[in-house]
Amino acid sequence: MKPVFVRLLPPRPDFVQTITAAEAALMEQHAAYWKALHDAGQIVAYGLGLVADPKGFYGVGIVHFADDADVDTLVHNDPTIKADVGFHIEIFPMPRAVIRA
């Protein structure tokens, strides 16, 4: 298994302060998507809240993947990406991650 750090970047810097009803509904779909991955045992950790980075809020997950195709599938099936409204997912390998069994 290959662990990766996944970061969801919102469509604008003030997203948290200016979220619309449609965006809030999309975020609920996103949370349900990640919960399903977690329940299936693929997610090591994820946040339903945002990381309060002083440079801007973002979502985070630590995920186990068998191969790069799994990474692409996760990204392309996330509701925030499928909606094509400005969200962006960044994926960073964690080659020396220590993960509890």
N, C-alpha and C positions, 0 to 999 in steps of 0.2 A: 504494500500500500504506500502511496505517496501523499504526504500531508502538504496542504497548501493554505496560505492565508488569502482570504477573499475579501475585497473591500468594495462596497457599493457606494458610489459617489452620486449625490443627488444632482438634479438638473441645473441648480443654481445655488449660489452661496447662502442665500437667505431662505432656503427651502423650509427649514423647521419653523421659521416665523411666518411664512407666507403660504403654507400648504393649503391647497384647495380641497374641496369635498371629493372631487374626482381623484385627486392624488392620494388622499387619505384612504379611499376605497382600494386604490391600486396597492398601497402599502399593506393593507389587510391581506390582499391576495399574495403579495410577496412573503409576508409572515407565514401564511398557511403553506406556501410552497416549501419554505425552509423548515417548518415544523415537520412536514411529511418526510423530508430528507433525513431529519434528525431521528424521527420515529423508525425509519428504515435502517438506522445505524450508520449512515454515511457521514453525518456531521459530528465532529468532536465537540465543537462549541460554536454558538452563534448568539448574536444579540438582537433582541426584539426592540431594544432601545438603540439609541445612537451613541457612537463614541464622541465624547465632547472634546474634540481636538480644537485648540484655540484657532487653528487655521481654517476650520470648518467641520461641521458634523458629517459623519459617515457611518454606514453599517459595516459589521465585520462578521466573518465566519472562519472557522478552522475546519477544513474538510479533508477526508481521506479519499483518494482516488486510486483506482487500479492503473489508469493510463491517461494520456492527454485527451483522448476522445471523451472520457467522462467529464473532464473540465469543460470542454466545449459544449457538451450537452447541458451541464448545469447553467452555464452562462446564457445559452440561447433559449432555454426553457423558463428562465426566471421571468415572471410576469412584468417586472419593471423594464426588462430589456425588450420583451415581445411587444410591449406597448409603444416603443419607439418615441418616448417623450423626453429624452435627454438624460436618462440615467446611464451610468457607465460602471461596468464591473472591471476591477483590476485583480489579477491573480498573481501571487508571488509564491514560488516554491519555498518550502521550509526543509531543506535537505538534512538538517541536524536536529529536527524537532524531537522532543522526548514526550511521548504520549502514553498515558496510563492505559493499560490493557483492559 
